[in-house]
Amino acid sequence: MRKQIGAFLLSVGLLAGGSVAAETGSAPLQITAFGDSLVQGYGLPQGEGLVPQLEAWLRAEGADVTVTNAGVSGDTTAGGAARVAWTLSEQTDVLVVLLGGNDLLRGLPPEQSRANLHQILSTATQQGVTPVLIGMKAPLNYGAGYKTSFDAIYTDLAAEFDAPLVEDAFAGMRLQAGEDPQGWRAFMQADGIHPNRDGVAANIAVIGPVVLDMVDRLAAARRVD
Protein backbone atom coordinates (compact mmCIF):
# COMPACT_ATOMS: atom_id res chain seq x y z
CA MET A 1 0.00 0.00 0.00
CA ARG A 2 2.86 2.39 0.85
CA LYS A 3 4.35 2.05 -2.62
CA GLN A 4 0.96 2.42 -4.30
CA ILE A 5 0.23 5.65 -2.45
CA GLY A 6 3.68 6.99 -3.23
CA ALA A 7 3.33 6.13 -6.90
CA PHE A 8 -0.06 7.90 -7.03
CA LEU A 9 1.30 11.05 -5.45
CA LEU A 10 4.24 11.05 -7.82
CA SER A 11 1.97 10.61 -10.83
CA VAL A 12 -0.21 13.61 -9.99
CA GLY A 13 2.76 15.82 -9.23
CA LEU A 14 1.94 16.56 -5.58
CA LEU A 15 5.43 15.96 -4.26
CA ALA A 16 7.93 18.73 -3.77
CA GLY A 17 11.71 18.56 -4.05
CA GLY A 18 14.27 18.92 -1.29
CA SER A 19 16.28 16.24 0.43
CA VAL A 20 13.83 15.13 3.10
CA ALA A 21 14.58 11.43 3.43
CA ALA A 22 16.60 11.83 6.59
CA GLU A 23 13.76 13.79 8.23
CA THR A 24 11.20 10.99 8.17
CA GLY A 25 12.46 9.06 11.16
CA SER A 26 11.48 5.84 9.41
CA ALA A 27 13.59 3.06 7.96
CA PRO A 28 16.07 4.05 5.23
CA LEU A 29 14.88 3.85 1.65
CA GLN A 30 16.21 0.69 0.05
CA ILE A 31 18.00 1.05 -3.28
CA THR A 32 19.15 -1.97 -5.24
CA ALA A 33 21.90 -1.30 -7.80
CA PHE A 34 21.38 -3.93 -10.49
CA GLY A 35 23.90 -4.54 -13.22
CA ASP A 36 27.18 -5.98 -14.36
CA SER A 37 30.81 -5.45 -13.33
CA LEU A 38 30.35 -1.66 -13.40
CA VAL A 39 27.93 -2.11 -10.50
CA GLN A 40 29.72 -5.04 -8.85
CA GLY A 41 32.91 -2.98 -8.52
CA TYR A 42 35.24 -5.16 -10.56
CA GLY A 43 38.92 -4.59 -9.80
CA LEU A 44 38.33 -2.09 -7.02
CA PRO A 45 38.99 -2.36 -3.28
CA GLN A 46 35.98 -2.49 -1.00
CA GLY A 47 34.51 0.98 -0.64
CA GLU A 48 35.67 2.30 -4.01
CA GLY A 49 33.07 0.82 -6.35
CA LEU A 50 29.88 2.38 -7.66
CA VAL A 51 27.62 1.08 -4.89
CA PRO A 52 29.56 2.33 -1.84
CA GLN A 53 30.40 5.61 -3.56
CA LEU A 54 26.76 6.16 -4.55
CA GLU A 55 25.55 5.41 -1.04
CA ALA A 56 28.14 7.74 0.47
CA TRP A 57 27.26 10.50 -2.01
CA LEU A 58 23.53 10.21 -1.28
CA ARG A 59 24.06 10.19 2.48
CA ALA A 60 26.31 13.24 2.22
CA GLU A 61 23.37 14.97 0.54
CA GLY A 62 21.14 14.11 3.50
CA ALA A 63 19.38 11.08 2.05
CA ASP A 64 18.58 8.24 4.44
CA VAL A 65 19.27 5.30 2.15
CA THR A 66 20.85 1.89 1.96
CA VAL A 67 22.25 0.81 -1.41
CA THR A 68 22.53 -2.93 -2.03
CA ASN A 69 24.98 -4.35 -4.55
CA ALA A 70 23.24 -6.63 -7.07
CA GLY A 71 25.98 -6.45 -9.67
CA VAL A 72 27.24 -9.59 -11.41
CA SER A 73 30.45 -9.35 -13.42
CA GLY A 74 29.93 -10.40 -17.02
CA ASP A 75 26.16 -10.13 -16.82
CA THR A 76 24.21 -9.31 -19.96
CA THR A 77 20.72 -7.87 -20.21
CA ALA A 78 19.49 -11.45 -20.68
CA GLY A 79 21.13 -12.49 -17.43
CA GLY A 80 19.59 -9.53 -15.70
CA ALA A 81 16.14 -10.34 -17.03
CA ALA A 82 16.51 -13.90 -15.73
CA ARG A 83 17.35 -12.85 -12.17
CA VAL A 84 15.53 -9.58 -11.57
CA ALA A 85 12.36 -11.12 -10.09
CA TRP A 86 14.19 -12.94 -7.30
CA THR A 87 16.65 -10.09 -6.75
CA LEU A 88 13.91 -7.67 -5.74
CA SER A 89 12.58 -7.89 -2.22
CA GLU A 90 9.49 -6.51 -0.53
CA GLN A 91 11.73 -3.84 1.00
CA THR A 92 13.18 -2.60 -2.30
CA ASP A 93 12.07 0.96 -3.09
CA VAL A 94 14.31 1.85 -6.04
CA LEU A 95 16.02 -0.31 -8.66
CA VAL A 96 18.96 1.36 -10.39
CA VAL A 97 19.55 -0.55 -13.63
CA LEU A 98 22.93 -0.42 -15.36
CA LEU A 99 23.19 -3.14 -18.00
CA GLY A 100 24.14 -3.37 -21.65
CA GLY A 101 27.91 -3.12 -21.66
CA ASN A 102 28.45 -6.84 -22.13
CA ASP A 103 25.78 -6.92 -24.83
CA LEU A 104 27.90 -4.34 -26.65
CA LEU A 105 31.12 -6.29 -26.15
CA ARG A 106 29.42 -9.32 -27.73
CA GLY A 107 27.74 -7.35 -30.49
CA LEU A 108 24.32 -8.71 -29.55
CA PRO A 109 21.33 -7.49 -31.56
CA PRO A 110 19.90 -4.28 -30.08
CA GLU A 111 16.36 -5.67 -30.27
CA GLN A 112 17.37 -8.43 -27.84
CA SER A 113 18.85 -5.94 -25.40
CA ARG A 114 15.73 -3.80 -25.68
CA ALA A 115 13.43 -6.74 -24.93
CA ASN A 116 15.50 -7.81 -21.93
CA LEU A 117 15.66 -4.33 -20.44
CA HIS A 118 11.93 -3.95 -21.03
CA GLN A 119 11.36 -7.12 -19.01
CA ILE A 120 13.56 -5.85 -16.18
CA LEU A 121 11.75 -2.53 -15.95
CA SER A 122 8.36 -4.17 -16.29
CA THR A 123 9.13 -6.62 -13.49
CA ALA A 124 10.24 -3.79 -11.22
CA THR A 125 7.16 -1.67 -11.81
CA GLN A 126 4.84 -4.64 -11.40
CA GLN A 127 6.39 -5.24 -7.97
CA GLY A 128 5.91 -1.61 -6.97
CA VAL A 129 9.59 -0.73 -7.31
CA THR A 130 10.64 2.56 -8.90
CA PRO A 131 13.26 2.06 -11.64
CA VAL A 132 16.11 4.40 -12.50
CA LEU A 133 17.82 3.62 -15.81
CA ILE A 134 21.48 4.19 -16.64
CA GLY A 135 22.33 3.86 -20.30
CA MET A 136 25.31 2.79 -22.32
CA LYS A 137 26.55 4.39 -25.53
CA ALA A 138 27.47 2.03 -28.34
CA PRO A 139 30.76 2.58 -30.19
CA LEU A 140 30.83 2.86 -33.96
CA ASN A 141 32.58 -0.52 -34.31
CA TYR A 142 29.37 -2.19 -35.46
CA GLY A 143 28.30 0.66 -37.72
CA ALA A 144 26.20 3.79 -37.38
CA GLY A 145 22.93 1.89 -37.70
CA TYR A 146 23.76 -0.38 -34.78
CA LYS A 147 24.78 2.59 -32.65
CA THR A 148 21.58 4.47 -33.41
CA SER A 149 19.43 1.45 -32.60
CA PHE A 150 21.28 0.61 -29.40
CA ASP A 151 21.51 4.13 -28.02
CA ALA A 152 17.78 4.65 -28.55
CA ILE A 153 16.92 1.74 -26.26
CA TYR A 154 17.47 3.70 -23.08
CA THR A 155 15.68 6.92 -24.03
CA ASP A 156 12.74 4.96 -25.40
CA LEU A 157 12.35 2.72 -22.35
CA ALA A 158 12.83 5.59 -19.91
CA ALA A 159 9.98 7.40 -21.63
CA GLU A 160 7.77 4.30 -21.71
CA PHE A 161 8.22 3.55 -18.01
CA ASP A 162 8.51 7.19 -16.91
CA ALA A 163 11.85 6.29 -15.37
CA PRO A 164 14.59 8.79 -14.52
CA LEU A 165 17.44 8.36 -17.01
CA VAL A 166 21.18 8.86 -17.02
CA GLU A 167 21.84 8.49 -20.74
CA ASP A 168 25.49 7.47 -20.39
CA ALA A 169 27.04 5.52 -17.51
CA PHE A 170 30.35 7.25 -18.31
CA ALA A 171 28.91 10.76 -18.59
CA GLY A 172 30.90 12.08 -15.66
CA MET A 173 34.16 10.91 -17.14
CA ARG A 174 33.23 12.42 -20.50
CA LEU A 175 32.49 15.75 -18.86
CA GLN A 176 35.89 15.85 -17.21
CA ALA A 177 38.08 14.15 -19.81
CA GLY A 178 36.18 14.72 -23.05
CA GLU A 179 37.37 12.27 -25.67
CA ASP A 180 41.05 12.78 -24.88
CA PRO A 181 42.65 9.31 -24.55
CA GLN A 182 45.14 10.54 -21.97
CA GLY A 183 42.35 12.01 -19.89
CA TRP A 184 40.40 8.75 -20.06
CA ARG A 185 43.41 6.71 -18.96
CA ALA A 186 43.52 8.70 -15.73
CA PHE A 187 40.00 7.47 -14.95
CA MET A 188 40.37 3.85 -16.04
CA GLN A 189 41.85 0.69 -14.63
CA ALA A 190 44.64 -1.01 -16.54
CA ASP A 191 42.16 -3.07 -18.58
CA GLY A 192 40.84 0.08 -20.24
CA ILE A 193 37.25 -1.07 -19.64
CA HIS A 194 36.46 -0.50 -15.99
CA PRO A 195 36.74 2.85 -14.22
CA ASN A 196 39.06 3.28 -11.27
CA ARG A 197 38.07 5.01 -8.04
CA ASP A 198 38.35 8.47 -9.57
CA GLY A 199 36.42 7.40 -12.65
CA VAL A 200 33.61 6.04 -10.50
CA ALA A 201 33.55 9.28 -8.51
CA ALA A 202 33.31 11.31 -11.71
CA ASN A 203 30.38 9.23 -12.90
CA ILE A 204 28.64 9.39 -9.51
CA ALA A 205 28.70 13.18 -9.82
CA VAL A 206 26.24 12.74 -12.70
CA ILE A 207 24.36 9.64 -11.55
CA GLY A 208 23.94 10.76 -7.94
CA PRO A 209 21.68 13.78 -8.53
CA VAL A 210 19.31 11.74 -10.70
CA VAL A 211 18.95 9.06 -8.03
CA LEU A 212 18.69 11.68 -5.29
CA ASP A 213 15.78 13.40 -7.00
CA MET A 214 13.82 10.15 -7.02
CA VAL A 215 14.81 9.37 -3.43
CA ASP A 216 13.58 12.77 -2.29
CA ARG A 217 10.23 12.31 -4.00
CA LEU A 218 9.74 8.85 -2.56
CA ALA A 219 10.76 10.07 0.88
CA ALA A 220 8.20 12.86 0.63
CA ALA A 221 5.57 10.28 -0.32
CA ARG A 222 6.55 8.24 2.71
CA ARG A 223 6.01 11.25 4.97
CA VAL A 224 2.52 11.75 3.53
CA ASP A 225 1.65 8.06 3.92
Contacts in CASP RR format, 6 or more apart in sequence:
PFRMAT RR
TARGET T0000
AUTHOR 0000-0000-0000
METHOD contacts of the structure
MODEL  1
MRKQIGAFLLSVGLLAGGSVAAETGSAPLQITAFGDSLVQGYGLPQGEGL
VPQLEAWLRAEGADVTVTNAGVSGDTTAGGAARVAWTLSEQTDVLVVLLG
GNDLLRGLPPEQSRANLHQILSTATQQGVTPVLIGMKAPLNYGAGYKTSF
DAIYTDLAAEFDAPLVEDAFAGMRLQAGEDPQGWRAFMQADGIHPNRDGV
AANIAVIGPVVLDMVDRLAAARRVD
1 225 0 8 1.000
2 222 0 8 1.000
2 225 0 8 1.000
3 93 0 8 1.000
3 128 0 8 1.000
3 129 0 8 1.000
4 128 0 8 1.000
5 221 0 8 1.000
5 224 0 8 1.000
5 225 0 8 1.000
6 218 0 8 1.000
6 221 0 8 1.000
6 222 0 8 1.000
6 224 0 8 1.000
6 225 0 8 1.000
7 128 0 8 1.000
7 130 0 8 1.000
7 221 0 8 1.000
9 15 0 8 1.000
9 220 0 8 1.000
9 221 0 8 1.000
9 224 0 8 1.000
10 217 0 8 1.000
10 218 0 8 1.000
10 221 0 8 1.000
14 224 0 8 1.000
15 217 0 8 1.000
15 220 0 8 1.000
15 221 0 8 1.000
15 224 0 8 1.000
16 220 0 8 1.000
17 213 0 8 1.000
17 216 0 8 1.000
17 217 0 8 1.000
17 220 0 8 1.000
18 216 0 8 1.000
18 220 0 8 1.000
19 61 0 8 1.000
19 62 0 8 1.000
19 63 0 8 1.000
19 212 0 8 1.000
19 215 0 8 1.000
19 216 0 8 1.000
19 219 0 8 1.000
20 216 0 8 1.000
20 219 0 8 1.000
20 220 0 8 1.000
20 223 0 8 1.000
21 28 0 8 1.000
21 29 0 8 1.000
21 62 0 8 1.000
21 63 0 8 1.000
21 64 0 8 1.000
21 65 0 8 1.000
21 215 0 8 1.000
21 216 0 8 1.000
21 218 0 8 1.000
21 219 0 8 1.000
22 62 0 8 1.000
22 63 0 8 1.000
22 64 0 8 1.000
23 219 0 8 1.000
23 223 0 8 1.000
24 64 0 8 1.000
24 219 0 8 1.000
24 222 0 8 1.000
24 223 0 8 1.000
25 64 0 8 1.000
26 222 0 8 1.000
28 64 0 8 1.000
28 65 0 8 1.000
28 66 0 8 1.000
29 63 0 8 1.000
29 64 0 8 1.000
29 65 0 8 1.000
29 66 0 8 1.000
29 93 0 8 1.000
29 94 0 8 1.000
29 215 0 8 1.000
29 218 0 8 1.000
29 219 0 8 1.000
29 222 0 8 1.000
30 65 0 8 1.000
30 66 0 8 1.000
30 68 0 8 1.000
30 89 0 8 1.000
30 91 0 8 1.000
30 92 0 8 1.000
30 93 0 8 1.000
30 94 0 8 1.000
31 54 0 8 1.000
31 55 0 8 1.000
31 58 0 8 1.000
31 65 0 8 1.000
31 66 0 8 1.000
31 67 0 8 1.000
31 68 0 8 1.000
31 92 0 8 1.000
31 93 0 8 1.000
31 94 0 8 1.000
31 95 0 8 1.000
31 96 0 8 1.000
31 211 0 8 1.000
31 215 0 8 1.000
32 67 0 8 1.000
32 68 0 8 1.000
32 70 0 8 1.000
32 87 0 8 1.000
32 88 0 8 1.000
32 89 0 8 1.000
32 92 0 8 1.000
32 94 0 8 1.000
32 95 0 8 1.000
32 96 0 8 1.000
32 129 0 8 1.000
33 39 0 8 1.000
33 50 0 8 1.000
33 51 0 8 1.000
33 54 0 8 1.000
33 67 0 8 1.000
33 68 0 8 1.000
33 69 0 8 1.000
33 70 0 8 1.000
33 71 0 8 1.000
33 96 0 8 1.000
33 98 0 8 1.000
34 70 0 8 1.000
34 71 0 8 1.000
34 80 0 8 1.000
34 84 0 8 1.000
34 87 0 8 1.000
34 95 0 8 1.000
34 96 0 8 1.000
34 97 0 8 1.000
34 98 0 8 1.000
34 99 0 8 1.000
34 120 0 8 1.000
35 70 0 8 1.000
35 71 0 8 1.000
35 72 0 8 1.000
35 75 0 8 1.000
35 80 0 8 1.000
35 97 0 8 1.000
35 98 0 8 1.000
35 99 0 8 1.000
36 71 0 8 1.000
36 72 0 8 1.000
36 73 0 8 1.000
36 74 0 8 1.000
36 75 0 8 1.000
36 76 0 8 1.000
36 98 0 8 1.000
36 99 0 8 1.000
36 100 0 8 1.000
36 101 0 8 1.000
36 102 0 8 1.000
37 71 0 8 1.000
37 72 0 8 1.000
37 73 0 8 1.000
37 74 0 8 1.000
37 75 0 8 1.000
37 194 0 8 1.000
38 50 0 8 1.000
38 98 0 8 1.000
38 101 0 8 1.000
38 169 0 8 1.000
38 194 0 8 1.000
38 195 0 8 1.000
39 50 0 8 1.000
39 51 0 8 1.000
39 69 0 8 1.000
39 70 0 8 1.000
39 71 0 8 1.000
39 96 0 8 1.000
39 98 0 8 1.000
40 69 0 8 1.000
40 71 0 8 1.000
40 72 0 8 1.000
40 73 0 8 1.000
41 48 0 8 1.000
41 49 0 8 1.000
41 50 0 8 1.000
41 51 0 8 1.000
41 69 0 8 1.000
41 71 0 8 1.000
41 194 0 8 1.000
41 200 0 8 1.000
42 73 0 8 1.000
42 194 0 8 1.000
43 189 0 8 1.000
43 194 0 8 1.000
44 189 0 8 1.000
44 194 0 8 1.000
44 196 0 8 1.000
44 197 0 8 1.000
44 200 0 8 1.000
46 52 0 8 1.000
47 53 0 8 1.000
48 196 0 8 1.000
48 197 0 8 1.000
48 200 0 8 1.000
49 197 0 8 1.000
49 200 0 8 1.000
50 98 0 8 1.000
50 200 0 8 1.000
50 203 0 8 1.000
50 204 0 8 1.000
50 207 0 8 1.000
51 67 0 8 1.000
51 68 0 8 1.000
51 69 0 8 1.000
52 67 0 8 1.000
53 197 0 8 1.000
53 200 0 8 1.000
53 201 0 8 1.000
53 204 0 8 1.000
54 67 0 8 1.000
54 96 0 8 1.000
54 204 0 8 1.000
54 207 0 8 1.000
54 208 0 8 1.000
54 211 0 8 1.000
55 65 0 8 1.000
55 66 0 8 1.000
55 67 0 8 1.000
57 204 0 8 1.000
57 205 0 8 1.000
57 208 0 8 1.000
58 65 0 8 1.000
58 67 0 8 1.000
58 208 0 8 1.000
58 211 0 8 1.000
58 212 0 8 1.000
58 215 0 8 1.000
59 65 0 8 1.000
61 212 0 8 1.000
63 212 0 8 1.000
63 215 0 8 1.000
63 216 0 8 1.000
63 219 0 8 1.000
64 219 0 8 1.000
65 215 0 8 1.000
68 92 0 8 1.000
70 87 0 8 1.000
72 79 0 8 1.000
72 80 0 8 1.000
72 83 0 8 1.000
74 102 0 8 1.000
75 99 0 8 1.000
75 102 0 8 1.000
76 99 0 8 1.000
76 100 0 8 1.000
76 102 0 8 1.000
76 103 0 8 1.000
76 106 0 8 1.000
76 108 0 8 1.000
76 116 0 8 1.000
77 99 0 8 1.000
77 100 0 8 1.000
77 103 0 8 1.000
77 112 0 8 1.000
77 113 0 8 1.000
77 116 0 8 1.000
77 117 0 8 1.000
77 120 0 8 1.000
78 112 0 8 1.000
78 116 0 8 1.000
79 116 0 8 1.000
80 99 0 8 1.000
80 116 0 8 1.000
80 120 0 8 1.000
81 116 0 8 1.000
81 117 0 8 1.000
81 119 0 8 1.000
81 120 0 8 1.000
81 123 0 8 1.000
84 95 0 8 1.000
84 119 0 8 1.000
84 120 0 8 1.000
84 123 0 8 1.000
84 124 0 8 1.000
85 123 0 8 1.000
85 127 0 8 1.000
88 95 0 8 1.000
88 123 0 8 1.000
88 124 0 8 1.000
88 127 0 8 1.000
88 129 0 8 1.000
92 127 0 8 1.000
92 129 0 8 1.000
93 129 0 8 1.000
93 130 0 8 1.000
93 218 0 8 1.000
94 129 0 8 1.000
94 130 0 8 1.000
94 131 0 8 1.000
94 132 0 8 1.000
94 211 0 8 1.000
94 214 0 8 1.000
94 215 0 8 1.000
94 218 0 8 1.000
95 120 0 8 1.000
95 124 0 8 1.000
95 129 0 8 1.000
95 130 0 8 1.000
95 131 0 8 1.000
95 132 0 8 1.000
96 131 0 8 1.000
96 132 0 8 1.000
96 134 0 8 1.000
96 207 0 8 1.000
96 211 0 8 1.000
97 117 0 8 1.000
97 120 0 8 1.000
97 121 0 8 1.000
97 124 0 8 1.000
97 131 0 8 1.000
97 132 0 8 1.000
97 133 0 8 1.000
97 134 0 8 1.000
98 134 0 8 1.000
98 135 0 8 1.000
98 169 0 8 1.000
99 116 0 8 1.000
99 117 0 8 1.000
99 120 0 8 1.000
100 113 0 8 1.000
100 117 0 8 1.000
100 135 0 8 1.000
100 136 0 8 1.000
101 136 0 8 1.000
103 112 0 8 1.000
103 113 0 8 1.000
104 136 0 8 1.000
104 138 0 8 1.000
104 139 0 8 1.000
104 150 0 8 1.000
107 142 0 8 1.000
107 146 0 8 1.000
110 138 0 8 1.000
110 146 0 8 1.000
110 149 0 8 1.000
110 150 0 8 1.000
110 153 0 8 1.000
111 149 0 8 1.000
113 150 0 8 1.000
113 153 0 8 1.000
114 153 0 8 1.000
114 156 0 8 1.000
114 157 0 8 1.000
117 133 0 8 1.000
117 153 0 8 1.000
117 154 0 8 1.000
117 157 0 8 1.000
118 157 0 8 1.000
118 160 0 8 1.000
120 131 0 8 1.000
121 131 0 8 1.000
121 133 0 8 1.000
121 157 0 8 1.000
121 160 0 8 1.000
121 161 0 8 1.000
121 163 0 8 1.000
122 161 0 8 1.000
124 130 0 8 1.000
124 131 0 8 1.000
125 131 0 8 1.000
125 161 0 8 1.000
130 163 0 8 1.000
130 214 0 8 1.000
130 218 0 8 1.000
131 161 0 8 1.000
131 163 0 8 1.000
132 163 0 8 1.000
132 164 0 8 1.000
132 165 0 8 1.000
132 166 0 8 1.000
132 210 0 8 1.000
132 211 0 8 1.000
132 214 0 8 1.000
133 154 0 8 1.000
133 157 0 8 1.000
133 158 0 8 1.000
133 161 0 8 1.000
133 163 0 8 1.000
133 164 0 8 1.000
133 165 0 8 1.000
133 166 0 8 1.000
134 154 0 8 1.000
134 165 0 8 1.000
134 166 0 8 1.000
134 169 0 8 1.000
134 207 0 8 1.000
135 154 0 8 1.000
135 165 0 8 1.000
135 166 0 8 1.000
135 167 0 8 1.000
135 168 0 8 1.000
135 169 0 8 1.000
136 150 0 8 1.000
136 154 0 8 1.000
136 168 0 8 1.000
136 169 0 8 1.000
137 147 0 8 1.000
137 151 0 8 1.000
137 167 0 8 1.000
137 168 0 8 1.000
137 170 0 8 1.000
138 146 0 8 1.000
138 147 0 8 1.000
138 150 0 8 1.000
138 151 0 8 1.000
139 147 0 8 1.000
140 147 0 8 1.000
154 165 0 8 1.000
154 167 0 8 1.000
155 165 0 8 1.000
155 167 0 8 1.000
157 163 0 8 1.000
158 164 0 8 1.000
158 165 0 8 1.000
164 210 0 8 1.000
164 211 0 8 1.000
164 213 0 8 1.000
164 214 0 8 1.000
165 210 0 8 1.000
166 206 0 8 1.000
166 207 0 8 1.000
166 210 0 8 1.000
168 174 0 8 1.000
169 203 0 8 1.000
169 207 0 8 1.000
170 195 0 8 1.000
170 203 0 8 1.000
171 203 0 8 1.000
171 206 0 8 1.000
171 207 0 8 1.000
172 199 0 8 1.000
172 202 0 8 1.000
172 203 0 8 1.000
172 205 0 8 1.000
172 206 0 8 1.000
173 184 0 8 1.000
173 187 0 8 1.000
173 195 0 8 1.000
173 199 0 8 1.000
173 202 0 8 1.000
173 203 0 8 1.000
175 202 0 8 1.000
175 205 0 8 1.000
175 206 0 8 1.000
176 183 0 8 1.000
176 187 0 8 1.000
176 202 0 8 1.000
177 183 0 8 1.000
177 184 0 8 1.000
177 186 0 8 1.000
177 187 0 8 1.000
178 184 0 8 1.000
185 192 0 8 1.000
186 198 0 8 1.000
187 195 0 8 1.000
187 196 0 8 1.000
187 198 0 8 1.000
187 199 0 8 1.000
187 202 0 8 1.000
188 194 0 8 1.000
188 195 0 8 1.000
188 196 0 8 1.000
188 199 0 8 1.000
189 195 0 8 1.000
189 196 0 8 1.000
195 202 0 8 1.000
195 203 0 8 1.000
END
